[in-house]
Amino acid sequence: MPWEALIKVLFVLILMVASFAPVVTWVERKQSAVMQDRIGANRADLFGIRILGLLHPAADVIKLIFKEDVVPEGANRVMHLVAPLIAAVGAIISFAVIPYGGRYTFGDTTISLVAADIDWGLLYIFAVGSIAAYGTVIAGWASNNNWSLLGSLRAAAQMISYEVTMGLSVVGIFMVFGTLKMSEMAFAQDATFRVLGFLEVFGLLEALPIWLDWIRLPLWGVFLQPLGFIMFLTAVMAENKRAPFDMPEGESEIVAGYHTEYSGMRFGLFFMAEFIEVIVIAALMTAIFLGGWSIPWLTTATLVGGLEPFLGNDLANLVAMVAHVLTFIIKVVVMIGLQMALRWSLPRFRYDQTMDLCWKILLPLSIANVFVTGTIILLLKGLG
């Protein structure tokens, strides 16, 4: 239904973009301040009320709106304008395929909490994410500045390199869940598995105490593909060009890299796109590796089935929907905190170290992970 799609789009734009992104800028300032034993942003106030510095994101927006928009002499004015738009739009439309809830039945109507539930959802994320490289390269070239051009070349090489590893690192997840559809991945993780269940294949489970069979973990991608989780998180952080992978900006080396010649809201779009991508990364990691909207050890069937005798079908589904959306948001917040902790803990890598990490370490490991995962799946199918 058109109204249903409109509500989903508004939910993503209002919650994830308009609300989450400004708060993430505040989180970055405050978390870095706490880690460095500083107070952090706390000066902006409204009638003397500071609210722990939460007014600073609003002050930033007001400043950028009224700041002079300067285009350097000799720059390509059209491309200079288009570049930040490409970066921002590419980040925003990534939310279209990320499921923030399951399917819920209200009478004859079934609602699925994902804007576009397409069969190749994860490939869509990769395709849209690669568009950001165009915005970065165009920004550096169109600025008519040597430092900007150098930053854009760095970004292009880095992003194209890590796209290879980023794709290969999740092939193991494709093989385990047997789908590219992100909603189906989330549904598959709405279950548990026996930690020692593999011993049953070898006939050893009966020899162990029976209580060991009760030890279960959520069927999350992080437990099935722990190496894939680490590699994918590393690759997507490098794609986002944030510390310790911020060589394309490299303030101590090339001024501000590809957005040296940007000011006002054009710079604001680049700035916003970076923080929106932090949220996209957190939501993507949640959907693929952290069970999506699922509550650990409490499946949707168990939750709805337990509430239905007391609340009825519609209200039970409504409670489950709210609980799942809140669970998804909590997991996203945890992943944002992890990204911030890594960003303020690790120093910037040298450019050769960044390329070596990709081509000499992550790429061979991702290929090995594919072969090991395939071998284990074949062995388990053969023995089962």
Helices and strands as residue ranges (DSSP letters): H 2-11, I 12-20, H 21-35, G 51-53, H 56-66, H 77-92, G 93-97, E 103-106, E 109-112, H 121-142, H 146-169, H 171-177, H 182-188, E 192-194, G 197-202, G 205-207, G 210-214, E 216-218, H 221-224, H 226-239, H 251-254, G 257-259, H 264-289, H 300-345, H 351-356, I 357-362, H 363-383
